Amino acid sequence: MGTSPEGAANRTYAIIGTGAVGGFYGARLQKAGYTVHFLLNSDCEYVRDRGLVVESPYGDFTLPQVNAYCDVRDMPRCDVVVVALKATRNELLPELLPPVVKETGAVLLLQNGWDAEPEAAKILSSEVEKGLALMGGLAFLCSNKTAPGHIRHVDYSEITIAEYASDYRPCGITEKMLEIKSDFESAGIPMELREDLLEARWQKLVWNIPYNGLSVVLDARTDELMADPDTRYLLEELMREVVAGAAALGRVIPESFMRKMLDRTETMKPYLTSMKLDFDNKRPLEVEAIFGNPLRAATSAGAKLPQIEMLYRQLKFLDSGCNSG
């Protein structure tokens, strides 16, 4: 399926979860010449026979042949394992990760929410002790999977990554992070490296909590939420509570970052959030990963987050109704 770009190490990639996120980034890496192995679910046979199609403002392309797998046990061990599953499926990680990781490689959890890394560290404790790097990644990406093997990229694409250590201690910038950044940027994907994963995850929550939550509760796209003065007020108030939650855990998010998120969403193409699409399609919502886990951590540290708490309870009610019928 091609070789790595000239001058790059011959790193191989595994994509665990070939949906809107994993499918887009994995396809870009393969298009750039990297060897990529894709784990799929319902459309595995379709993609094995017909490949992947990506529509994108950066240029449409088709990969007529990909390394597609229905069973992780058939996959080779790869240098970098990118987990792009919904956090609602993380109970599968104990069976999905061990067969495909290399002790000298890296695992990148490219997922929404908070607190997945400690669970992955338990699953891979022996590998981590031998040198496996465990990283968290945050994608600022507007992308949907519209049909089997078909990814529609709408806007943005950058990723922020940071390495994980016990209790979310800051790790600094590591050599493996620099290698992954080089690979992704050669595939046309901007990547920012961060020293502190906990800070980076709370910054992503500045966007994820208000927009994902309100999009479901109010049945609205991002542009509709931004256009109305009342919902704009709610967005900003929820963002301020996220900032307060981060502060309770010792992470300072400046006002300028909140403004940056508002400004970027203002210019974003009209978009249905991932949680809204999951709700509309009667799929489980990432309520605990995006709302429950950070809310419990912040309140345990003394923060009062009443608006996030109310949104969390509303989403739990809607999610239970969605999954019961």
Secondary structure as UniProt FT lines:
FT   TURN            6..7
FT   STRAND          12..16
FT   TURN            20..21
FT   HELIX           22..31
FT   TURN            32..33
FT   STRAND          35..39
FT   TURN            42..43
FT   HELIX           44..50
FT   STRAND          52..55
FT   TURN            57..58
FT   STRAND          61..63
FT   STRAND          67..69
FT   HELIX           72..74
FT   STRAND          78..83
FT   HELIX           87..92
FT   HELIX           93..96
FT   TURN            98..100
FT   STRAND          101..110
FT   HELIX           116..123
FT   HELIX           125..129
FT   TURN            130..131
FT   STRAND          133..139
FT   STRAND          142..147
FT   TURN            148..149
FT   STRAND          150..155
FT   STRAND          159..163
FT   HELIX           166..168
FT   HELIX           175..186
FT   TURN            187..188
FT   STRAND          191..193
FT   HELIX           197..217
FT   TURN            218..219
FT   HELIX           222..227
FT   HELIX           229..248
FT   TURN            249..250
FT   HELIX           255..267
FT   HELIX           274..280
FT   TURN            281..282
FT   HELIX           288..292
FT   HELIX           293..300
FT   TURN            301..302
FT   HELIX           306..324
//
